[in-house]
Amino acid sequence: MKLEGKSVLVVEDEPEMRRFLRAALGSHGLEIVEAATLGEATRRVTSRRFDLVLLDLGLPDGDGLALAAELRGFTGVPIIVLSARRREDDKVQALDAGADDYLTKPFGMNELLARMRVALRHAERAAREPEPAVEHFGPLSLDRARRRVEVSGREIRLTPTEYRMLNLLADHAGRVLTHRQIAQGVWGDSRTVEAHHVRVHMALLRKKLEASPARPRLLLTEPGVGYRLCEPDLET
Amino acid sequence: MDEPPASRPDPDLLLRRLHAEEERLRRGNLKVFFGCAPGVGKTYAMLENARRLRANGVDVVIGCVETHGRAETAALCEGLEHMPMRVVLYRGAKLLELDLEGVLARKPRVLLLDELAHTNAPGTRHKKRWQDVLDLLDAGIEVHTTLNVQHIESLNDVVAQVTSVRVRETVPDRMLDRADEIELVDLPPEALLARLQEGKVYLPTEATRAAQSFFKRGNLLALRELALRRTADRVDADMQAYREAHAIDATWPAGERILVCVGPSPSSARLVRAARRMAAGLRAPWVAASVDAMGVAPMTRADRERLDANLSLAESLGGEVVRLAGKSVSEALFDYARRHNVTRLIVGKPTHAPLRDRLRGSLLDDLVRHSGEIDVHVISGDAGPRARAPERTAARRAVPWRALASATGLVAAATAFGHVGRDFWSPVDIVMIYLLVITVVAVGLGRGASLLAAALSVGCYDFFFVPPFYTFAVSDARHILTFVVMFVVSVVIGTLTLRVRRQEGAARTREERTAGLYALTRDLATAADDASVARVIARHAATAFNTATVVLEAAPRPGDPLHVLAERGSVPLESPEQAVARWVLEHGRPAGSGTDTLPGARLRCLPLGTGAEPLGVLGLAAPDAQAAPAPERDFVEAFLRQASLALERAHLADEAKAAALQARTEQLRSSLLSAVSHDLRTPLAVITGAATALRDDAAAIRSAERVELVDTICVEAHRLERLVGNILDMTRLESGTLQVKREWVPVDELVGAALTRLEAELQNRPVTTDLPDELPMLSVDPVLFEQLLVNVLDNAARYTPAASSIDLRARTENGAVVLEVADRGPGLPPGAENKIFEKFVRGPGNTERGAGLGLAICRAIAESHGGRIEAENREGGGATFRIRMPEIELGPNEASARAEASREAQP
């Protein structure tokens, strides 16, 4: 995924942070537009189109989550939250509000770039149908047309729930899905299905797909937040 | 309180004056324009003074000034700001009253308020204007007011005697004592009478006649003398204060102390006022005492209420109030008097018939005989019809028809019985039968019935059994004696029975009260914190006062509704009740229903707390009808004292606890700071150095060195981040704000997440995991527990050689899930197994720097989950860290999730 020429809105109230992002992202050929307040950001997003939004949560005139919710009302532009809030609840809240990803400050530049690539590819994939015939995630291959799952060329038999779960994670490969989002996507019900249901099925799926379930390479856990299907892209 | 026989300033006295001085600075000044009669020009003088202040730029506002249509006075008002008056509707009439809330909100420097003795319309905050003034002074507003001498409480009787006009609107003397400045507005009677004739003195039309009889030269002379004398007393007192302040050695008060004996009789109020006057004259402290003596019939409820009123009067006039008990009145009085160096005793003149003294011994004689060195002043009781009236109303009770009918029936039966057998029995036997009936009636049916029974018995005996029969005529004079004896016996027995009953009733009430207080004390002793103390208070108050109760405390933010600590029954807490409670919290005096302040509220509020600022308010819901009598004053006081002490104790305990926690947090913070400041500075120094080198010497640095420098920056930044994270975690765990959010999590997920996170640290290192399939899920906070595992694994990685293995095992053992992290490093130094879990402790040979918090965090997390973490040396070298979590049985929900998943897994 090429980053050159993509337009990014950076919503961040710390001037130092903006300066750093401008320098680091600009060197990758990205077009940077800055907004220091929620109000300014709202004006910018309504006046033009962006390929990606980097969003800080604690803004002087309100919470960045309000902007995420507002954006989701009219566009599918990828949103990556950059925040110093370390608490998992904040992450879950941001993801449930429609953010595509969440990075806790401080973060490494390579990590940010990887997350941005994943988010951009998702936006693109959503724009152009259909999916490629067979998807590959490291040793895992998923052939949706034939409903066939293989690890290192060996076919794996999955229960319907496990298969649905894998499908959902593959749809959002590289992104964290919260327990609630998984419950909604797999069971169609995010209120009565509790986190431990998701956990039990995830543990079984891991046993089937991972070479060593205690050291997962594919189905990664974000403690207290949810799960992520690892995309090779993110590892580079 | 005892006056020391000193010739130098008493330190206590100086201290008290210092306090009074401070108090005065905080509170507003009170200036009273004092005169002997209406029309002397008090309002005029007040306004003139106000205009002078105004001209000097002082913020003077008129709260309420009565011009009475006089043009000169009205002219003076012009140019001064008027506070808008509040309109109060009362019985169809519109009354203008001071808008107290408005003034408190406007907060002028000086407020003019005419007529200190004014009685407010119902529906205002206080019954009396002087109470408004107290609130205003408390709020720091200076008040200028006017007052006539006849309105002073302690002079009330004297004025009534002189002028034969009884003034009902009175101001307690302490208001005048409280005044910082008294300005006497004097006018000779002749001039005043002349002004009256010119029509310059306002007289209310309905009272013209009374007022005219009031404005007689003699009256005015007497009133003027009273006013002058009162002012002179005041000047004298100021002089005295000056002498004390400057230690001028001269005559010091001879240590006089006055004791006044107060009873339930209305005339006692007179005694109280007399005592106050005498005390003021002698500048002596005075004490009002009521005596419960043995052998005296206990008081009726009405009596008790009047006694309470008299004692309240004494208190409001500045006297101390005590209740004495003893074998006899004189013994109790003198016992107290001798112990407290009383020099003068004031008692009332007896109002009963002299015969009673002959029979029972005179109290007065007794007092005089035992008085010794104490002067006894006997003052006449005011025995006017007004004074007696309440007693009569109290005596009027429902007629016990039933008892009277039963008495009649019994006498009739006795007569019938005697009549049937009159041939066998002598008249003496019949008299005995009647006496039996009278005794039975007296014991069982009360005094009224026994009197009736006696009368009927005498009548029947005379009619049926005394010759000539069937007439009321008496042939033999000796029968008269029989009649008299029968009558006297019935009266004596009836009276005795009545007294025994009353005593029994009083004893029962007293016992109930004592038991109630005892139960309160006992329950309060076991209550530890504010809330439980409040609950106990509310519960016992509800029982003791037989009404719904509530305990309130100040809201954290002013303006919010008060915080309900405890409630018993449903208590009205609308805005008037809130206002009452708030007032009580601010002023520390009772208010609300049944008091003089905000009596319109449906709640009676009593302050809880022994200091000047109450800690809380006890609210008693006012009963719907006024049927329930007010509880006795001494019981209420005892109750409040107990409750206040307990609340204060709980409050102090809470404060101590908070202080201890604060101290611990402080200590942690300071030790954290001292421990980490070095650790924080080092990476920062490295980063700063490397970054500035890259910026400033860009040209000189070779590319290999550049890479080295950039790597250093990244490594140090990472370390800094981990350090800050640890400090934050520790602070959160220690401050007690951390919440453990338990969820059911499979062990392998936790281990997997931790290993993923430590990917970089565990590179090139063999890690083996042994997690059996049958491991139960753990009920833990996934985030915290992952942190625990990460810290343990990270610790193992950092203290062991780069390529040595780390083994992670889990198993169930005795109902606990045990996780073991074992390494092949150097192991633990002997004796360090526990120490390594303490804060700021670092292992030996640690090449990396850290704050020594990682394992302390592990222990805190494990303990917050009810688990344990321990370390020991491993067989064959290395260390083992063992985390032991209690196994919690799966809820049905979790079990079903597992069952469902495995069912689905079946082919």
Contacts between the chains, C-beta under 8 A, distances in Angstrom:
chain1	res1	chain2	res2	distance
A	86	B	725	7.5
A	86	B	728	7.5
A	88	B	783	5.1
A	106	B	717	6.9
A	106	B	721	5.7
A	108	B	714	7.8
A	157	B	907	7.8
A	159	B	904	4.3
A	159	B	905	5.8
A	160	B	904	7.2
A	161	B	901	7.6
A	161	B	904	6.0
A	194	B	893	7.0
A	194	B	897	7.8
A	195	B	743	5.5
A	195	B	744	7.9
A	196	B	743	6.3
A	196	B	744	3.9
A	196	B	745	7.4
A	196	B	777	7.0
A	196	B	893	7.7
A	196	B	894	5.5
A	196	B	897	5.7
A	197	B	897	4.7
A	197	B	900	8.0
A	199	B	743	8.0
A	199	B	744	7.0
A	199	B	745	6.0
A	199	B	746	5.9
A	199	B	749	6.2
A	199	B	777	7.7
A	200	B	746	7.0
A	200	B	777	7.9
A	200	B	897	4.9
A	200	B	898	5.6
A	200	B	901	4.8
A	201	B	901	5.6
A	202	B	749	7.1
A	203	B	746	4.5
A	203	B	748	6.2
A	203	B	749	6.1
A	204	B	901	5.8
A	204	B	905	6.5
A	206	B	748	7.5
A	206	B	749	8.0
A	206	B	752	7.5
A	212	B	769	7.3
A	213	B	748	5.4
A	213	B	752	6.7
A	213	B	771	7.9
A	214	B	748	5.4
A	214	B	751	5.0
A	214	B	752	5.4
A	214	B	755	6.6
A	214	B	769	3.9
A	214	B	771	5.7
A	214	B	808	7.5
A	215	B	752	6.5
A	215	B	755	5.0
A	215	B	756	7.4
A	215	B	767	7.1
A	215	B	769	7.0
A	216	B	752	4.8
A	216	B	756	6.5
A	220	B	753	7.8
A	220	B	756	5.7
A	221	B	749	5.5
A	221	B	752	5.9
A	221	B	753	4.0
A	221	B	756	7.0
A	222	B	753	7.7
A	223	B	750	7.7
A	223	B	753	4.9
A	223	B	782	5.0
A	223	B	783	5.0
A	223	B	786	4.1
A	224	B	781	7.8
A	224	B	782	5.2
A	224	B	783	3.7
A	224	B	786	7.8
